[in-house]
Amino acid sequence: MHIFEGFLPSPWWQLWFVFSIPVIFFGIYRLNKLVAEKRELLPLLAVAGAFVFVLSSLKMPSVTGSSSHPTGTGMAAILFGPAIAAVLSTIVLLYQSIFLAHGGLTTLGANVASMGIIGPVAAYVIYKAGMKANINFYVVVFLAATFADWITYVVTSVELALAFPAEVGGFATSLKAFLLVFATTQVPLAIMEGALTALIFKYVIQVKSDALVELNVISESVLNKIKGANQ
Amino acid sequence: MKGEAIFAVIAILFVASFFYGMAANPDSEFGGADGQAEDVIAEITDGEYEEWTGDSWVNSVKFEPPGGETESLLFALQAAIGALVLGYFFGYYKGKGQSE
């Protein structure tokens, strides 16, 4: 989903930095608070970061004849909220742009906005709404992670369409062209990512369910219901 | 077990969709979607758009992998580091749970 180095003209790349930087700083603040108050949850944070690390390195072929990769941000967003997910994504995006020349430093703001902020916010909103509506926990996790991934690519398309409106038809025509590339390629990958995230959450519940309650991800009663259903 | 079974079905469907993609796009090299977006940009701007960072300082702080093989290595390394952390902490939690 990376926008290549130099492929966003001024003023767009600056604008996306203006959008992303405050969120990253808020995320760092949240992260510091988490580390200071709930030190015992650090391993879980590492797991969420590692999940983004693994998934965003997997370039997988898709039905449309091109390849793309999942984002893995849904898990971090559900566990720690979108601001911390933004920090984790920034680390991964920096790694890829500095060592792999994938994505770019000038486009970092735009890439963080799509993968690190708007995607995770979507996951977070879907997750909270789904849990409130009393839908099955794993289904909600699946939906949240799927849409975190998919919306990341929709946002990338919007970012590119804003910077490159077509001469005829303007923004809408460009958006259609970019969505055709990104959003369609991503559908199977997003579903796959959603399923994998739900599976990972099954293991988190098995080995470290108390952390989920402590993070206010699920309430005690919901947890007992899930555990009861498993037995 | 139920979760794993559902995941297996989705994984099989995913692999099947890949084969469908191969059949539907026989000439494709399955290059990155971001590369395709580059073509779309060229189309929209009539090939006039040039990346503006060409020889600015931005490219000098970055490490460009010398070839496709090294790039795969670095991607594999990224996946390995992540998988190591995941496995380590899940193992740690599991062991801790059993010893309590």
Chai-1 contact restraints between the chains, C-beta under 6 A:
chainA,res_idxA,chainB,res_idxB,connection_type,confidence,min_distance_angstrom,max_distance_angstrom,comment,restraint_id
A,H2,B,D34,contact,1.0,0.0,6.0,A-B,restraint_1
A,E5,B,T53,contact,1.0,0.0,6.0,A-B,restraint_2
A,G6,B,E51,contact,1.0,0.0,6.0,A-B,restraint_3
A,G6,B,W52,contact,1.0,0.0,6.0,A-B,restraint_4
A,G6,B,T53,contact,1.0,0.0,6.0,A-B,restraint_5
A,F7,B,E51,contact,1.0,0.0,6.0,A-B,restraint_6
A,P43,B,F89,contact,1.0,0.0,6.0,A-B,restraint_7
A,A46,B,V85,contact,1.0,0.0,6.0,A-B,restraint_8
A,V47,B,L86,contact,1.0,0.0,6.0,A-B,restraint_9
A,V47,B,F89,contact,1.0,0.0,6.0,A-B,restraint_10
A,A50,B,G82,contact,1.0,0.0,6.0,A-B,restraint_11
A,A50,B,V85,contact,1.0,0.0,6.0,A-B,restraint_12
A,A50,B,L86,contact,1.0,0.0,6.0,A-B,restraint_13
A,F53,B,G82,contact,1.0,0.0,6.0,A-B,restraint_14
A,V54,B,A79,contact,1.0,0.0,6.0,A-B,restraint_15
A,V54,B,G82,contact,1.0,0.0,6.0,A-B,restraint_16
A,V54,B,A83,contact,1.0,0.0,6.0,A-B,restraint_17
A,S57,B,F75,contact,1.0,0.0,6.0,A-B,restraint_18
A,S57,B,Q78,contact,1.0,0.0,6.0,A-B,restraint_19
A,S57,B,A79,contact,1.0,0.0,6.0,A-B,restraint_20
A,P61,B,F18,contact,1.0,0.0,6.0,A-B,restraint_21
A,P61,B,F30,contact,1.0,0.0,6.0,A-B,restraint_22
A,V63,B,S17,contact,1.0,0.0,6.0,A-B,restraint_23
A,V63,B,Y20,contact,1.0,0.0,6.0,A-B,restraint_24
A,V63,B,G21,contact,1.0,0.0,6.0,A-B,restraint_25
A,G65,B,G21,contact,1.0,0.0,6.0,A-B,restraint_26
A,G65,B,N25,contact,1.0,0.0,6.0,A-B,restraint_27
A,G65,B,S28,contact,1.0,0.0,6.0,A-B,restraint_28
A,S66,B,G31,contact,1.0,0.0,6.0,A-B,restraint_29
A,S66,B,A33,contact,1.0,0.0,6.0,A-B,restraint_30
A,S66,B,Q36,contact,1.0,0.0,6.0,A-B,restraint_31
A,S67,B,F30,contact,1.0,0.0,6.0,A-B,restraint_32
A,S67,B,G32,contact,1.0,0.0,6.0,A-B,restraint_33
A,S68,B,A33,contact,1.0,0.0,6.0,A-B,restraint_34
A,I98,B,K62,contact,1.0,0.0,6.0,A-B,restraint_35
A,F99,B,F63,contact,1.0,0.0,6.0,A-B,restraint_36
A,F99,B,L74,contact,1.0,0.0,6.0,A-B,restraint_37
A,L100,B,L74,contact,1.0,0.0,6.0,A-B,restraint_38
A,A101,B,K62,contact,1.0,0.0,6.0,A-B,restraint_39
A,A101,B,E64,contact,1.0,0.0,6.0,A-B,restraint_40
A,L105,B,V58,contact,1.0,0.0,6.0,A-B,restraint_41
A,T106,B,T53,contact,1.0,0.0,6.0,A-B,restraint_42
A,T106,B,V58,contact,1.0,0.0,6.0,A-B,restraint_43
A,F164,B,I41,contact,1.0,0.0,6.0,A-B,restraint_44
A,F164,B,I44,contact,1.0,0.0,6.0,A-B,restraint_45
A,A166,B,I44,contact,1.0,0.0,6.0,A-B,restraint_46
A,S174,B,I44,contact,1.0,0.0,6.0,A-B,restraint_47
A,A177,B,V40,contact,1.0,0.0,6.0,A-B,restraint_48
A,F178,B,V40,contact,1.0,0.0,6.0,A-B,restraint_49
A,V181,B,A33,contact,1.0,0.0,6.0,A-B,restraint_50
A,V181,B,Q36,contact,1.0,0.0,6.0,A-B,restraint_51
A,V181,B,A37,contact,1.0,0.0,6.0,A-B,restraint_52
A,V181,B,V40,contact,1.0,0.0,6.0,A-B,restraint_53
A,F182,B,A33,contact,1.0,0.0,6.0,A-B,restraint_54
A,T185,B,A33,contact,1.0,0.0,6.0,A-B,restraint_55
A,P188,B,F14,contact,1.0,0.0,6.0,A-B,restraint_56
A,P188,B,S17,contact,1.0,0.0,6.0,A-B,restraint_57
A,M192,B,F14,contact,1.0,0.0,6.0,A-B,restraint_58
A,A195,B,F7,contact,1.0,0.0,6.0,A-B,restraint_59
A,A195,B,I10,contact,1.0,0.0,6.0,A-B,restraint_60
A,L199,B,G3,contact,1.0,0.0,6.0,A-B,restraint_61
A,L199,B,F7,contact,1.0,0.0,6.0,A-B,restraint_62
A,K202,B,G3,contact,1.0,0.0,6.0,A-B,restraint_63
A,V207,B,Y93,contact,1.0,0.0,6.0,A-B,restraint_64
A,V207,B,K94,contact,1.0,0.0,6.0,A-B,restraint_65
A,V207,B,G97,contact,1.0,0.0,6.0,A-B,restraint_66
A,K208,B,Y93,contact,1.0,0.0,6.0,A-B,restraint_67
